[in-house]
């Protein structure tokens, strides 16, 4: 995925960390790739998975929902 596709899809972390603007902002803020990966790992451990999956609807919808 290229930077041009970032408006349509969410980039992978590796792609974001390879971007010169992202790395410049991280450097300015005193952050490293390792800092951010560790923070994301901690968040993942304590964040429950979506009940129905990302962007999906429940399997059953009542008629009054429409």
Helices and strands as residue ranges (DSSP letters): G 3-7, H 13-18, H 20-29, H 33-46, G 63-65
